[in-house]
Amino acid sequence: MEMFSFSDMSLQHVPSYAGITSSPLWSAVANKLSSALPEQLQTTLELNQQLQMFSMAAGKILPLTAMQLCTAVGEFKAAGSSNGPHEYRSMLVLNEQCLAELIYQSELPVSPMQQRKLLELEQQWLFPLRNALIVTRLQQLALRDTLTGLGNRRYFDDAIQKALQLTERKQQPMVLILLDLDNFKQVNDNFGHHAGDEVLLAVADAMRCTLRASDNLFRFGGDEFAVLLTAEDAQSAELVAHRLVKAIGQHHICVKFGVSASAGLASHQAEETTQTLFNRADSALYDAKQSGKNAVRTAVIHSKPIVEVMNA
């Protein structure tokens, strides 16, 4: 494969997406965008939107099938996806700082003239891209646990509310799993907080390796974690909970310090609030801890209370 870059830096190959330059509508939008690309890019700080704008302009130069932006804050793909036979890579560098790698996939090989035009087009993106990356990073810091990188309590509160709205609208299942580490206090007491941090990082790593969607993982603080499952993932929630507990207990760091995990899960019921769902999962977690730890318990589904009317 041919490729080009701003520097000698090379990154791992990341597969891309589908034909984005074939429709008449795309051509019309691209013609409108290309004459004022810098102005268009300045209208948003969303990386996905900037990538879409740029891909439209770049598509006038090269018949694209895919475009992907790889950054320190995540990887982003332009809309419409299929792999192309030719791939080209370019490092986006501003003031000697590498902002991102841009991966093009195309139906045709890139010519030297097309290469120069693409590089000129990328220069127009550098400042808007830098600004978007700064904002995205700040947003991530506000919603992420600083130690483990998992979502924090603020992120969880927002995520569970959105999941509840989606669940009620689409009539799909939602399950909350709460986890608490067993014997974690002894680690801090006997080996210090540095060892405790090592355990928490190991737990986060084990959870990421177990779950496909890491955005559904949260750390509340201390040794308390949560997992939010929706749609198809929720249908196998009990299996997921057992896998999480097993993965944590078998991690070599957790084995070293004698740490395991207990979990409680609750399935969302019709017209149930997020607080009630949380309370039921927390109660199931308590039962798991009381049962001897390193266990999983499922919350009981409470039926609506029956009020008896008695004659005086």
C-alpha positions in Angstrom: 0.0 0.0 0.0 1.1 3.5 -0.7 1.2 6.0 2.1 2.4 9.5 3.0 2.9 11.4 6.2 4.1 14.7 7.7 6.7 12.8 9.7 8.5 9.4 9.9 6.2 8.4 12.7 4.2 5.2 11.9 1.1 3.9 13.8 -0.7 0.6 13.6 -3.1 0.0 10.8 -6.7 0.7 11.8 -9.5 -0.5 9.4 -12.0 2.1 8.1 -15.5 2.4 6.7 -17.8 2.9 3.5 -18.0 4.8 0.2 -18.7 8.5 0.9 -18.2 10.2 -2.4 -20.5 8.4 -4.7 -23.9 10.1 -4.4 -25.0 13.4 -6.2 -26.1 14.8 -2.8 -22.6 14.3 -1.4 -21.1 16.2 -4.5 -23.5 19.1 -4.0 -22.7 19.5 -0.3 -18.9 19.1 -1.0 -19.0 21.9 -3.6 -20.6 24.2 -1.1 -18.2 23.3 1.7 -14.8 23.3 -0.1 -14.9 27.0 -0.9 -15.0 27.9 2.8 -13.7 24.9 4.7 -11.8 26.8 7.5 -15.0 28.8 8.2 -17.1 25.6 8.3 -14.6 23.8 10.6 -14.7 26.7 13.0 -18.5 26.3 13.5 -18.1 23.2 15.7 -15.9 21.7 18.3 -17.3 18.2 17.7 -14.5 16.0 16.2 -17.0 13.8 14.3 -18.6 16.8 12.7 -15.2 18.3 11.7 -14.1 15.0 10.3 -17.3 14.8 8.2 -16.7 18.3 6.8 -13.1 17.5 6.0 -14.0 14.2 4.3 -16.4 16.0 2.0 -13.7 18.5 1.0 -11.1 15.8 0.6 -13.4 13.7 -1.5 -13.3 16.3 -4.3 -9.5 15.6 -4.5 -9.6 11.8 -4.0 -12.4 9.2 -4.6 -12.7 8.2 -0.9 -14.2 5.1 0.4 -13.1 5.7 4.0 -11.5 8.3 6.3 -10.5 7.8 9.9 -9.0 10.2 12.5 -6.8 8.6 15.2 -6.2 10.9 18.2 -5.1 10.6 21.9 -8.8 11.1 22.9 -10.2 8.5 20.6 -10.7 7.2 17.1 -13.3 8.7 14.8 -14.7 7.5 11.4 -16.5 9.5 8.7 -20.0 8.3 8.0 -20.6 5.6 5.5 -18.2 2.6 5.6 -16.3 0.1 3.5 -12.7 -0.7 3.1 -10.9 0.6 -0.1 -8.1 -1.0 -2.0 -5.7 1.8 -1.4 -4.7 3.4 1.9 -2.8 6.7 2.7 -1.8 8.0 6.1 -0.9 11.5 7.1 0.3 12.9 10.4 -1.4 16.2 11.4 1.3 18.3 13.1 1.0 21.8 14.5 4.0 23.6 16.1 5.9 20.4 16.2 3.1 18.7 18.1 1.4 15.7 16.5 -2.3 16.2 16.8 -3.6 13.1 15.1 -3.1 10.6 12.3 -5.5 10.8 9.3 -6.1 7.6 7.4 -7.6 7.8 3.9 -8.9 4.8 2.0 -9.6 5.2 -1.7 -10.6 3.4 -4.9 -7.5 4.7 -6.7 -3.8 5.2 -5.8 -2.9 8.8 -4.8 -1.0 10.8 -7.3 1.8 13.3 -6.3 -0.6 16.2 -7.3 -3.4 14.7 -5.1 -0.9 14.3 -2.2 0.0 18.0 -2.4 -3.6 19.1 -2.5 -4.5 16.9 0.5 -1.6 18.3 2.5 -2.7 21.8 1.7 -6.3 20.9 2.8 -5.0 19.4 6.0 -3.3 22.7 6.9 -6.7 24.4 7.0 -7.8 21.9 9.6 -4.9 22.1 12.1 -6.2 25.0 14.3 -9.8 23.9 14.4 -8.7 20.4 15.1 -6.4 21.5 18.0 -9.3 23.4 19.6 -11.7 20.5 19.3 -9.1 18.1 20.8 -8.6 20.4 23.8 -12.4 20.7 24.4 -12.8 16.9 24.0 -10.0 16.2 26.4 -11.5 18.6 29.0 -14.9 16.9 28.7 -13.3 13.5 29.2 -11.5 14.7 32.3 -14.7 16.0 33.8 -16.5 12.7 33.3 -13.7 10.2 34.0 -12.2 8.8 37.1 -8.7 10.2 37.2 -7.1 6.9 38.3 -8.8 4.2 36.3 -10.2 6.2 33.3 -13.6 4.7 33.9 -16.7 6.9 33.9 -17.2 8.7 37.2 -20.4 9.2 39.2 -21.3 12.3 37.2 -21.0 10.3 34.0 -23.0 7.5 35.5 -25.9 9.7 36.6 -26.1 11.1 33.0 -25.7 7.7 31.3 -28.4 5.9 33.4 -30.9 8.7 32.8 -30.3 8.5 29.0 -30.5 4.7 29.1 -33.8 4.8 31.0 -35.3 7.2 28.4 -34.2 4.9 25.6 -35.4 1.8 27.5 -38.9 3.2 28.0 -39.1 4.5 24.4 -38.0 1.3 22.7 -39.3 -1.1 25.3 -35.9 -2.7 25.6 -34.3 -4.2 28.8 -31.8 -2.4 31.0 -29.8 -4.0 33.8 -27.6 -2.3 36.4 -24.7 -4.3 38.0 -23.0 -2.9 41.1 -19.7 -4.4 42.2 -17.7 -4.0 45.4 -14.3 -5.3 46.1 -13.7 -7.9 48.8 -10.9 -7.4 51.3 -9.8 -4.1 49.7 -9.5 -2.3 53.0 -6.9 -4.7 54.2 -4.8 -3.9 51.1 -4.7 -0.2 52.0 -4.1 -0.9 55.7 -1.4 -3.5 55.2 0.4 -2.3 52.1 -0.5 1.3 51.6 -2.5 3.3 49.2 -0.1 2.8 46.4 -0.9 -0.9 46.5 -4.6 0.0 46.7 -4.3 2.0 43.5 -2.5 -0.9 41.8 -5.5 -3.1 42.6 -8.0 -0.6 41.4 -6.1 -0.3 38.1 -6.1 -4.1 37.8 -9.8 -4.2 38.4 -10.5 -1.6 35.7 -8.3 -3.5 33.3 -10.1 -6.8 34.0 -13.5 -5.2 33.5 -12.5 -3.6 30.2 -11.2 -6.9 28.9 -14.5 -8.6 29.9 -16.9 -6.1 28.4 -17.2 -5.0 24.8 -18.5 -1.6 25.5 -16.1 0.0 28.0 -18.2 3.2 28.0 -20.7 1.3 30.2 -18.2 0.9 33.0 -18.0 3.3 36.0 -16.1 3.8 39.2 -18.0 5.8 41.9 -14.9 6.2 44.1 -13.3 3.9 46.7 -13.8 0.3 45.6 -17.3 0.7 44.2 -17.9 0.0 40.5 -21.0 -0.1 38.2 -21.9 -1.6 34.9 -24.9 -0.5 32.8 -26.2 -2.9 30.2 -29.0 -2.2 27.7 -30.7 -4.0 24.8 -29.1 -7.3 23.8 -26.3 -7.0 26.4 -28.9 -6.8 29.2 -30.3 -10.2 28.2 -27.1 -11.9 29.3 -26.5 -9.6 32.3 -26.2 -12.4 34.9 -23.6 -14.2 32.8 -21.7 -10.8 32.4 -21.7 -10.3 36.1 -20.3 -13.8 36.8 -17.6 -13.1 34.1 -16.7 -9.8 35.7 -16.4 -11.3 39.2 -14.3 -14.2 37.8 -12.0 -11.9 35.7 -11.3 -9.7 38.7 -10.7 -12.6 41.1 -8.2 -14.2 38.6 -6.2 -11.1 37.8 -2.7 -11.6 39.0 -2.6 -8.4 41.0 -5.9 -9.2 42.8 -4.6 -12.7 43.5 -1.4 -11.2 44.9 -3.3 -9.1 47.4 -6.1 -11.6 48.0 -8.8 -9.3 46.5 -12.0 -10.6 44.9 -15.3 -8.9 44.0 -19.0 -9.3 44.8 -21.8 -8.2 42.5 -25.5 -7.4 42.7 -27.7 -6.8 39.6 -31.2 -5.5 39.0 -33.3 -5.5 35.9 -35.3 -2.3 35.2 -39.0 -2.7 35.7 -41.8 -0.7 34.1 -42.3 2.8 35.5 -39.3 2.2 37.9 -37.1 5.2 38.7 -33.3 5.1 38.5 -33.1 5.5 42.2 -35.3 2.5 42.9 -33.3 0.5 40.3 -30.1 1.5 42.1 -31.5 0.6 45.5 -32.5 -2.9 44.4 -29.1 -3.6 42.8 -27.4 -2.3 46.0 -29.6 -4.6 48.1 -28.5 -7.5 45.9 -24.9 -6.5 46.3 -25.3 -6.5 50.1 -26.7 -10.1 49.9 -23.7 -11.2 47.8 -21.3 -9.7 50.4 -23.2 -11.4 53.2 -23.2 -14.8 51.4 -19.5 -15.1 51.8 -18.2 -12.6 49.1 -16.9 -13.4 45.6 -20.5 -14.0 44.6 -23.3 -12.7 42.4 -26.8 -12.0 43.5 -29.9 -10.9 41.5 -32.4 -8.5 42.9 -35.9 -9.7 43.6 -38.6 -8.2 41.4 -41.1 -6.5 43.7 -44.7 -6.6 42.6 -47.0 -3.6 43.4 -48.3 -3.7 46.9 -51.8 -5.0 47.4 -53.9 -2.8 49.7 -56.6 -4.6 51.6 -59.7 -2.7 52.5 -61.2 -4.0 55.7 -64.7 -3.3 57.0 -64.8 -1.7 60.3 
